[in-house]
Amino acid sequence: MTALIPAFPRQVGLGALALGLALLGPTAGAAQAGDDVELLQFLTSTGVDSDAKAKARWRDKGDSIDFKVEIEQVPAQTYELWVAGVNRGVLLPEPGEPGEFEAEFENPLDPPKPLFNFDVFNQLIEVRDTSGVVYISDVFAPSGGGGSGGGSGGSSGTGSGGGTTEDPFSGKGRSKIETILANVSGTSATPDFNAKGRLRFESRPKKGFTEVRFEVDTENLDAAEYEVRIDGVGGPAITPVFDATGFIQIEIDFRLPVSDDPPMEAVGNELDINLPLDFDPLGRSISVVRIIDGAVVLEGVLPETKLVSGVRPPNRAGRQFRDLGRTKADRLQIELLNNGVVHRAQGQVILEQGVAGVALGVKLEDVPAGEYGVFVSAPGSDGATPRLIGSLDVIDDEGEVVFATLPVDGALPLDLDATPLKGQHIEVRAGDDVDDSVVLSAFIPSSVLEGTGRYRREQRRIDKHTGEMSNASLNLINAGGFIDAAELGDVTLFDDPQFRDLDASGSLRWSLRKGIERLQVSLKDLPAGHYVMLFIHADLSVDAVHVEVGDNGRLNVKLDSSLDPLKEIPNKRLVLQFEALGSHLLVVDDDGRIVLQAVIE
């Protein structure tokens, strides 16, 4: 894969941008050979013409998708196809077949067939004459047909049966989808830097209905009251207000049919909330909102199922993201999610940064030719206008564009002060107007770990005699937002998430036994250089430990309160001269930028 920014030593500034995005290769999750599926449904006559017969067919041929409606045994006249109350054009007479008419649409565009760019599943299909008389009227909700891989996640293409309008998930097939809840609290006045979560959707078509489970799972929310909203902070609440005080994990479980589990149940440090699923979360944003200040702490997008979107969605949280830079560069790949507006549309975003600047690449595949706008909006936006940062032209189903904070030939300008990226929602719309439909979207996490979710499992143990914590294994979080600007000890801090190292990570182990306190801090994927570990205590006093990270980007240092000072080894073994328990640890680079952090509690 060709980088936006050529590979360079971590301490070297941003180089010239290479605009070779076309070498990205096929997007992960694209339908493979053998994914063909055909769904057929006979449509009900209104009785105006007792002889009239009609059928609708939806077909995925692997490299295209089409939809056709046929009517037969009707008088020769002009007939119109209406879908969900919208006139989609006339049905053309079949040559040599009197009384037979059809309308066929295809995506990608295949003239003379019109473009298939509208939803048909669970929509009312009507065939009318030009005077408005309705001959055919039925909801398109077919049972799944032949072909392998038609369902999401490699299912057999099974759709829901029954064709009832009371089942909002009819026709969406068997599916399992998981995406992250991104920590977007860095944009608030009081960030919750170690909160994290995921969205999980699973559907199983049954005889006459679809069994569906939708989960909103969170971890490490600060002690406060919250609710979950759909479609931004101004959207409707889908949960009652709940209090996260005393809970590490909170699982909110929506089910259809309704579960027999109690509405709310606490088990140790876990809280389970069970609710009926009376809405469709697919293709929509989900926000975890803190009540006291209205801040969005976590937010995510749940894409449509493969049967609807034509693109296999991620089936495990974190699969949407990929660390391309690893130890050599800061480069994160993000798969854009399809919300069902344009069948088979897919794309990628690549965020890359160096000491001197930031670059953003956007690549689209399998979308109709035309101009598409790239927009960025703040998390939980309610009525706020998304910001257009540029547009790209799609030719032969593909298009790409690069934005950069440096003046580079071929790249559009990127102003992070006016349009920050990390912790923001990026959208590709079918045009450069905010009223144009969103085709693809994703959240841009503040770090690789925030996206992939590959944290170590945290552990805390309590001494059964004293009731106090005796040891702990914790992650150092690269999640953004804590201190804007401050003087702590001999270091001036600032925290600019837009330029923070993308893939820096770390962990710590703490223990207290027989009055001896020990702390081991492990860092990796950091640029080589000098760092300060600042321990901020409850009384706001600060202790500092200075360390050096080598060219391999790693550091493993142990601090021990019982160590003889004469046996200290710089960067490896040091005397722990203060109480670490209860402190907020910040790992800060030479520029005063906060790289990693954790609370030892």
C-alpha positions in Angstrom: 0.0 0.0 0.0 1.3 3.4 -0.9 1.4 5.8 2.0 0.0 9.3 2.0 3.2 10.2 3.9 6.2 8.2 2.9 7.7 6.0 5.6 10.1 8.0 7.7 11.9 7.8 11.1 9.5 8.8 13.8 11.5 11.8 14.8 11.6 13.2 11.2 9.0 15.7 10.0 6.2 15.2 7.5 7.5 14.4 4.0 5.9 15.1 0.6 2.5 13.4 0.2 2.4 10.5 -2.2 -1.0 10.4 -3.9 -1.0 6.7 -4.7 -4.3 5.8 -3.1 -5.3 3.7 -6.1 -2.8 1.1 -4.8 -4.9 0.5 -1.7 -6.4 -2.6 -3.2 -9.9 -4.0 -2.8 -11.8 -2.8 0.3 -12.2 -5.4 3.0 -15.8 -6.7 3.2 -16.4 -6.4 -0.5 -18.8 -9.1 -1.9 -16.8 -12.0 -3.3 -17.6 -14.4 -6.2 -20.4 -16.7 -5.2 -22.2 -14.0 -3.2 -25.1 -13.9 -5.8 -28.5 -13.8 -4.4 -32.0 -13.4 -5.9 -35.1 -12.5 -4.0 -38.5 -12.8 -5.7 -42.0 -11.9 -4.5 -45.4 -12.1 -6.2 -47.3 -8.8 -5.7 -50.9 -8.6 -4.7 -53.5 -7.2 -7.1 -56.0 -4.7 -5.8 -58.8 -6.3 -7.8 -59.3 -3.5 -10.3 -58.3 -6.0 -13.0 -59.0 -9.5 -11.7 -56.6 -11.0 -14.3 -53.6 -8.7 -13.4 -50.6 -10.5 -12.1 -47.3 -9.0 -11.0 -43.9 -9.8 -9.4 -40.9 -8.0 -8.1 -37.3 -9.3 -8.2 -34.2 -8.0 -6.3 -31.0 -9.5 -7.5 -27.3 -9.2 -6.4 -25.1 -10.5 -9.3 -21.8 -9.9 -7.4 -20.7 -6.9 -9.5 -24.1 -5.2 -9.7 -27.5 -5.1 -8.1 -30.8 -4.8 -9.9 -34.5 -4.5 -9.2 -37.3 -5.4 -11.6 -41.1 -5.2 -11.4 -43.2 -7.0 -14.0 -47.0 -6.9 -14.6 -49.0 -9.0 -17.1 -52.5 -9.7 -18.3 -53.5 -6.0 -18.2 -54.8 -3.7 -21.0 -52.4 -1.8 -23.2 -51.8 1.6 -21.7 -49.2 3.5 -19.7 -48.3 2.2 -16.2 -46.2 3.9 -13.5 -44.2 2.3 -10.8 -44.5 3.9 -7.4 -42.2 2.9 -4.5 -42.9 4.3 -1.0 -45.1 6.9 -2.5 -42.5 8.1 -5.0 -43.0 7.8 -8.8 -40.0 5.9 -10.1 -41.0 6.0 -13.8 -43.1 4.0 -16.3 -43.2 0.3 -17.0 -42.2 -0.4 -20.6 -44.1 -2.9 -22.8 -42.4 -6.2 -23.4 -41.7 -6.6 -27.2 -43.9 -9.3 -28.7 -45.7 -9.9 -25.4 -49.1 -8.1 -25.4 -50.3 -7.1 -22.0 -46.9 -7.4 -20.3 -44.9 -4.5 -18.9 -41.7 -4.1 -16.9 -39.5 -1.6 -15.2 -35.9 -2.5 -14.3 -33.2 -0.5 -12.4 -29.5 -1.3 -11.9 -26.6 -0.2 -9.8 -24.0 0.6 -11.1 -25.7 2.5 -13.8 -26.2 0.4 -17.0 -28.0 2.4 -19.7 -30.7 2.4 -20.8 -31.8 1.0 -17.4 -32.3 3.8 -14.8 -30.0 3.9 -11.7 -31.2 1.8 -8.8 -30.5 4.2 -5.8 -33.6 3.8 -3.6 -34.7 1.5 -0.9 -37.3 -1.3 -1.7 -37.2 -3.6 1.3 -40.3 -3.2 3.4 -41.5 -0.5 1.1 -45.0 -0.2 -0.6 -44.8 -1.2 -4.3 -47.6 0.1 -6.5 -48.4 -0.1 -10.2 -50.8 2.7 -11.2 -52.1 4.0 -14.5 -51.7 7.7 -15.4 -55.1 8.6 -13.9 -54.0 7.3 -10.5 -55.9 3.9 -10.5 -53.9 1.4 -8.5 -53.7 -2.1 -10.1 -51.0 -3.6 -7.8 -50.2 -2.8 -4.2 -48.0 -4.8 -1.9 -45.1 -4.4 0.6 -41.8 -5.9 -0.8 -40.7 -8.2 2.0 -39.6 -11.5 0.3 -38.4 -14.6 1.9 -34.7 -15.3 1.2 -33.9 -17.2 -2.0 -31.1 -19.2 -3.5 -27.5 -18.3 -3.9 -24.8 -18.6 -1.2 -23.6 -15.8 1.0 -26.6 -13.5 0.4 -27.0 -12.9 4.1 -24.7 -10.7 6.1 -21.6 -12.4 7.5 -21.7 -15.3 5.1 -25.2 -16.6 5.7 -27.2 -18.5 3.1 -29.2 -15.5 2.0 -32.1 -16.2 4.2 -34.5 -13.3 4.5 -37.5 -13.1 6.8 -40.7 -14.7 5.9 -44.3 -13.6 6.2 -43.9 -10.2 4.4 -45.6 -8.4 7.3 -45.2 -4.7 7.8 -45.3 -5.2 11.6 -41.7 -6.6 11.5 -39.3 -3.7 10.8 -36.5 -6.2 10.2 -38.3 -8.3 7.6 -36.1 -8.7 4.5 -32.8 -7.7 6.2 -31.7 -11.3 6.5 -29.5 -13.1 9.1 -26.8 -10.7 10.3 -24.2 -10.0 13.0 -22.7 -6.6 13.2 -20.3 -5.0 15.7 -18.9 -1.5 15.7 -17.1 0.6 18.3 -18.5 3.3 20.4 -15.8 5.9 20.0 -14.8 8.0 22.9 -15.7 11.6 21.8 -15.6 13.1 25.3 -12.4 15.0 24.5 -14.6 17.7 22.9 -16.4 18.4 26.2 -15.3 20.5 29.2 -14.9 17.4 31.4 -13.5 14.5 29.3 -13.9 10.9 30.4 -10.6 9.6 28.9 -10.9 5.9 29.6 -14.6 5.3 28.7 -15.1 2.9 25.9 -17.9 0.7 24.4 -19.3 -1.2 21.5 -22.6 -1.6 19.5 -23.7 -5.1 18.6 -26.6 -6.1 16.4 -27.8 -9.7 15.6 -30.8 -10.8 13.7 -32.2 -14.3 13.0 -35.2 -14.8 10.7 -37.8 -17.1 12.1 -41.1 -18.4 10.7 -43.3 -15.3 10.5 -41.0 -13.0 12.4 -37.4 -11.9 12.9 -35.6 -12.4 16.3 -33.4 -9.4 16.9 -31.0 -8.4 19.6 -29.3 -5.0 19.8 -26.7 -4.2 22.5 -25.1 -1.0 23.7 -22.1 -2.0 26.0 -20.0 0.5 27.9 -17.0 0.3 30.2 -15.4 2.7 32.7 -18.0 5.5 32.5 -17.3 8.2 35.1 -19.8 8.2 38.1 -22.8 10.2 36.7 -26.2 9.7 35.2 -26.5 8.9 31.5 -29.0 8.0 28.8 -28.7 6.7 25.3 -30.0 8.7 22.3 -30.4 7.9 18.6 -29.7 10.3 15.8 -27.7 12.8 17.9 -28.2 14.6 21.2 -31.4 16.1 19.9 -32.8 12.7 18.9 -35.1 10.6 21.0 -33.8 8.8 24.1 -34.0 5.0 23.8 -33.2 4.3 27.4 -34.3 5.6 30.8 -31.7 7.6 32.7 -29.3 5.3 34.5 -26.6 5.9 37.1 -23.1 4.5 36.3 -21.8 5.1 39.9 -20.1 1.9 41.2 -20.3 0.1 37.9 -17.4 -0.8 35.6 -19.5 -2.5 32.8 -23.0 -1.5 31.7 -24.8 -3.7 29.2 -28.0 -2.3 27.6 -29.9 -5.1 25.8 -32.8 -4.4 23.4 -34.7 -7.4 22.2 -37.4 -8.4 19.8 -39.5 -10.3 20.9 -39.3 -8.8 24.4 -37.1 -10.5 26.9 -38.4 -11.9 30.2 -35.3 -10.6 32.0 -35.9 -7.9 34.7 -35.7 -4.3 33.3 -32.6 -3.5 35.4 -30.3 -5.8 37.4 -27.0 -5.1 39.2 -24.5 -8.0 39.6 -21.4 -6.9 41.4 -19.8 -4.1 39.3 -21.9 -4.8 36.3 -25.3 -3.3 35.5 -27.7 -5.0 33.0 -30.6 -3.0 31.5 -33.2 -4.9 29.4 -35.6 -3.1 27.1 -37.9 -3.9 24.2 -36.6 -3.1 20.7 -39.3 -0.8 19.2 -37.0 1.0 16.7 -34.6 0.2 13.9 -31.0 1.2 14.9 -29.5 0.2 11.5 -27.9 3.0 9.5 -28.1 5.5 12.4 -25.9 7.0 15.1 -26.1 6.0 18.7 -24.9 8.4 21.5 -24.2 7.9 25.2 -25.0 11.3 26.7 -24.1 12.5 30.2 -27.1 14.1 31.8 -25.5 16.8 34.0 -23.9 18.7 31.1 -25.4 17.1 28.0 -22.0 16.0 26.8 -21.7 13.1 24.4 -19.2 10.7 25.9 -19.4 7.7 23.5 -20.9 7.6 20.0 -21.0 5.1 17.1 -22.7 4.3 13.9 -24.4 1.0 13.1 -24.4 0.1 9.4 -27.1 -1.7 7.4 -27.1 -5.5 6.9 -25.4 -6.9 3.9 -28.7 -7.9 2.4 -29.7 -4.3 2.3 -26.4 -2.5 1.7 -24.6 -5.1 -0.5 -21.5 -4.7 1.7 -20.5 -7.1 4.5 -20.4 -5.0 7.7 -17.9 -5.6 10.4 -18.9 -8.5 12.7 -16.4 -7.7 15.4 -15.8 -4.3 17.0 -12.4 -3.0 15.8 -12.4 -4.7 12.5 -13.3 -1.4 10.8 -9.8 -0.1 11.7 -6.3 -1.1 10.8 -2.9 0.1 11.9 -1.0 0.6 8.7 2.0 2.5 10.2 2.8 0.1 13.0 6.2 1.1 14.4 7.4 3.0 11.4 4.8 5.7 10.9 1.5 7.1 12.2 -1.1 5.8 9.7 -4.6 4.6 10.5 -7.0 3.0 7.9 -10.8 3.3 8.6 -13.5 1.5 6.6 -16.4 3.7 5.8 -19.8 2.1 6.8 -22.7 1.7 4.3 -26.1 2.9 5.6 -28.1 1.4 2.8 -28.6 4.4 0.6 -26.4 3.2 -2.3 -26.1 -0.5 -2.7 -22.6 -1.9 -2.6 -21.0 1.5 -2.1 -17.8 1.2 0.0 -14.8 3.3 0.8 -11.8 4.0 3.1 -10.3 6.8 5.0 -6.6 7.0 5.8 -5.4 9.3 8.5 -1.7 9.9 8.6 0.4 12.3 10.6 4.0 13.4 11.3 5.6 16.0 13.5 5.0 18.7 10.9 1.4 18.0 9.8 -1.5 15.7 9.1 -2.9 14.2 5.9 -6.4 12.6 5.2 -7.1 10.4 2.2 -10.6 9.3 1.1 -11.2 6.6 -1.5 -14.6 5.5 -2.8 -15.4 2.3 -4.7 -18.5 0.9 -6.4 -20.5 4.1 -6.4 -22.2 5.8 -9.4 -20.3 8.4 -11.4 -20.6 12.0 -10.1 -19.4 14.4 -7.5 -19.4 13.5 -3.8 -18.8 15.8 -0.9 -16.7 15.0 2.2 -18.1 16.4 5.3 -17.0 16.5 9.0 -19.4 17.0 11.9 -19.0 17.1 15.7 -20.2 14.1 17.7 -23.9 14.3 18.8 -24.5 17.2 16.4 -28.1 18.5 16.8 -28.9 20.8 14.0 -25.3 21.8 13.6 -24.3 22.1 9.9 -21.7 19.5 8.9 -18.6 21.2 7.4 -17.7 20.5 3.8 -13.9 20.0 3.6 -13.8 19.2 -0.1 -15.3 17.0 -2.9 -14.1 14.3 -5.3 -15.2 13.1 -8.7 -16.1 9.4 -9.2 -15.3 8.0 -12.7 -15.7 4.4 -13.6 -17.1 3.6 -10.1 -14.0 4.9 -8.2 -12.7 8.2 -6.9 -10.1 9.5 -4.4 -9.0 12.8 -2.8 -6.2 13.8 -0.4 -6.3 16.7 2.1 -3.2 18.0 3.9 -2.2 20.6 6.4 0.9 21.3 4.2 0.8 22.9 0.7 1.3 19.8 -1.5 0.5 19.5 -5.2 -2.7 17.6 -5.8 -3.9 17.8 -2.2 -6.7 20.0 -1.0 -6.0 22.2 2.1 -6.8 20.9 5.6 -7.3 23.3 8.4 -7.4 21.4 11.7 -8.3 24.6 13.7 -11.5 25.1 11.7 -12.1 21.4 11.1 -10.6 19.0 13.6 -10.7 15.3 12.7 -10.1 13.1 15.7 -13.2 12.3 17.6 -15.3 13.6 14.7 -17.9 12.1 12.3 -16.8 11.9 8.7 -19.5 11.6 6.0 -19.4 11.1 2.2 -22.6 12.6 0.7 -24.0 12.3 -2.8 -23.1 15.9 -3.6 -21.6 18.9 -1.9 -24.8 20.1 -0.2 -25.6 19.3 3.4 -29.1 18.2 2.2 -27.6 15.5 0.0 -27.9 11.9 1.2 -25.2 10.4 3.4 -23.8 7.4 1.4 -20.9 6.3 3.7 -19.8 7.4 7.1 -17.5 6.6 10.1 -16.1 8.0 13.3 -12.4 9.0 13.3 -11.0 7.7 16.6 -8.3 9.6 18.5 -5.9 6.7 18.3 -5.3 3.3 16.8 -6.1 1.6 20.1 -9.3 3.6 20.4 -10.4 2.2 17.0 -9.2 -1.4 17.2 -10.0 -1.8 20.9 -7.0 -4.1 21.4 -6.5 -3.2 25.0 -5.2 -5.6 27.6 -7.7 -6.9 30.0 -7.6 -4.8 33.1 -7.5 -6.4 36.6 -7.8 -5.1 40.1 -7.5 -7.2 43.2 -8.7 -6.3 46.7 -6.9 -7.5 49.8 -9.6 -9.5 51.7 -8.1 -8.4 55.1 -7.7 -4.7 54.5 -10.4 -4.1 51.9 -7.9 -2.1 49.9 -6.5 -2.7 46.4 -3.4 -4.9 46.5 -2.4 -5.0 42.9 -3.7 -3.9 39.5 -3.0 -4.3 35.8 -4.1 -1.2 33.8 -4.0 0.2 30.3 -2.4 3.5 29.5 -5.0 5.3 27.4 -4.3 7.2 24.2 -7.8 8.8 24.0 -7.5 12.6 24.1 -8.5 15.4 26.3 -7.5 16.1 29.9 -5.6 19.3 30.3 -5.7 22.2 27.9 -2.7 24.1 29.2 -1.2 24.0 32.7 2.1 24.2 34.6 2.8 20.9 36.5 6.2 20.7 38.2 8.8 21.8 35.7 6.8 20.9 32.6 4.3 23.1 30.7 1.5 20.9 29.4 -0.8 21.2 26.5 -3.1 18.6 25.0 -3.9 18.8 21.3 -5.6 15.5 20.2 -5.3 16.4 16.5 -1.5 16.0 16.7 -1.2 13.3 19.3 0.7 10.2 18.4 -1.8 7.8 16.7 -0.5 4.4 17.7 1.3 5.1 21.1 0.2 2.5 23.7 1.2 1.2 27.1 0.3 -0.5 30.3 1.2 -0.6 33.9 1.3 -3.0 36.8 1.0 -1.8 40.4 1.3 -3.7 43.7 1.4 -3.1 47.4 2.7 -5.9 49.6 4.0 -5.7 53.1 4.3 -2.0 52.8 6.4 -2.2 49.6 4.9 -0.4 46.6 6.0 -1.4 43.1 5.1 0.0 39.7 6.1 -1.2 36.3 5.3 1.0 33.3 5.6 -0.4 29.7 5.4 1.9 26.6 5.6 1.1 22.9 5.3 2.7 19.5 6.5 6.1 20.7 8.9 8.3 18.8 12.4 8.1 20.3 13.3 10.8 22.7 12.9 12.2 26.2 9.6 11.8 28.2 8.3 12.8 31.6 6.0 10.6 33.6 3.9 13.0 35.8 2.0 11.6 38.8 -0.7 14.1 39.8 -1.9 13.3 43.3 -5.3 14.1 44.9 -4.0 17.2 46.5 -2.7 18.3 43.0 0.9 17.9 44.0 3.1 16.4 41.3 6.0 14.0 41.1 8.0 13.6 37.9 10.0 10.7 36.6 12.2 11.4 33.5 12.9 8.6 31.0 14.3 8.0 27.5 12.6 6.0 24.8 15.0 4.3 22.4 14.9 4.0 18.6 12.7 0.9 18.9 9.9 3.0 20.4 9.8 1.0 23.6 10.4 1.5 27.3 10.0 -0.9 30.2 10.8 0.7 33.6 10.3 -0.6 37.1 9.9 1.6 40.2 10.3 0.1 43.6 9.9 1.8 47.0 12.3 -0.7 48.6 15.1 -0.4 46.0 18.6 0.7 47.2 19.3 4.0 45.4 22.8 2.7 44.6 21.3 0.0 42.5 19.2 2.3 40.2 19.6 1.8 36.5 18.3 4.7 34.3 15.3 3.8 32.2 15.1 0.3 33.7 15.0 0.3 37.5 14.3 3.3 39.7 13.4 4.1 43.3 9.7 4.9 43.8 10.0 7.9 46.1 6.3 8.7 46.4 2.9 7.0 46.8 1.6 6.1 43.3 -1.8 4.7 44.3 -4.6 7.2 43.7 -2.5 9.3 41.3 -3.3 10.3 37.7 -0.3 9.3 35.5 0.5 11.4 32.4 3.2 10.4 29.9 4.3 13.7 28.4 6.8 14.3 25.5 9.4 17.0 25.2 6.9 19.5 23.7 4.6 19.1 26.7 2.1 17.0 24.7 0.2 14.4 26.7 0.8 11.1 24.9 -0.7 8.5 27.4 -2.5 8.5 30.7 -4.1 6.3 33.4 -5.5 6.7 36.9 -4.0 4.2 39.4 -7.1 3.4 41.4 
